[in-house]
């Protein structure tokens, strides 16, 4: 699902590609993850829960209700 351009104003350039490929580092350097995906996610959640505030830099508190309304096409934001 895509959010229409300009519907969620953020002070960041969101147009960059998010495609990634770890094949080269795996082939050339033999990289493997040191943690399982489950352990990494668990540790990330534990860390997030210990950090003060739920704010993203420059945009204040995230408004999940408004984001859901935008995705559902119900917001005029």
C-alpha positions as CSV (number, residue, x, y, z in Angstrom):
1,X,0.0,0.0,0.0
2,X,1.3,3.5,-0.9
3,X,0.5,6.8,0.8
4,X,-0.2,9.5,-1.7
5,X,2.6,12.1,-2.1
6,X,2.4,14.9,0.5
7,X,-0.2,13.2,2.7
8,X,2.2,12.7,5.6
9,X,4.5,15.7,5.8
10,X,7.9,14.8,7.1
11,X,11.1,16.9,7.0
12,X,13.0,14.1,5.2
13,X,13.7,13.1,1.6
14,X,11.7,9.8,1.4
15,X,12.4,9.2,-2.3
16,X,15.5,7.0,-1.9
17,X,15.5,3.4,-2.9
18,X,15.1,0.9,-0.1
19,X,16.2,-2.2,-2.1
20,X,19.1,-4.0,-0.5
21,X,21.1,-7.1,-1.4
22,X,23.6,-8.7,1.0
23,X,24.8,-11.3,-1.5
24,X,28.2,-9.7,-2.2
25,X,29.2,-9.5,1.5
26,X,28.0,-13.0,2.0
27,X,29.9,-14.3,-1.0
28,X,33.2,-12.3,-0.6
29,X,33.5,-12.1,3.1
30,X,31.4,-15.1,4.3
31,X,29.1,-12.9,6.3
32,X,26.3,-14.5,8.4
33,X,24.1,-13.0,11.0
34,X,25.4,-13.4,14.6
35,X,21.8,-13.4,15.9
36,X,18.7,-15.2,14.7
37,X,15.9,-12.9,13.3
38,X,13.8,-13.8,16.4
39,X,16.6,-12.8,18.8
40,X,17.4,-9.6,16.9
41,X,13.7,-8.6,16.9
42,X,13.3,-9.4,20.7
43,X,16.5,-7.4,21.5
44,X,15.3,-4.5,19.4
45,X,11.9,-4.4,21.1
46,X,13.5,-4.6,24.5
47,X,15.8,-1.7,23.6
48,X,13.0,0.4,22.2
49,X,11.0,-0.1,25.4
50,X,13.8,1.3,27.5
51,X,14.3,4.5,25.5
52,X,12.6,7.7,26.7
53,X,9.9,9.1,24.4
54,X,8.3,7.8,21.3
55,X,9.3,10.7,19.1
56,X,10.9,10.7,15.7
57,X,13.3,13.6,15.1
58,X,11.7,16.7,13.7
59,X,8.1,15.4,13.5
60,X,7.0,15.0,17.1
61,X,4.9,12.1,18.4
62,X,3.8,9.7,15.7
63,X,0.1,9.8,15.1
64,X,-0.8,6.2,14.3
65,X,-4.6,6.9,14.2
66,X,-4.0,9.6,11.5
67,X,-1.6,7.3,9.6
68,X,-4.3,4.6,9.6
69,X,-6.9,7.1,8.3
70,X,-4.5,8.2,5.6
71,X,-3.9,4.6,4.4
72,X,-7.6,4.0,4.5
73,X,-8.2,7.1,2.4
74,X,-10.3,8.8,5.1
75,X,-8.1,11.7,6.1
76,X,-7.8,15.2,4.7
77,X,-4.3,15.7,6.2
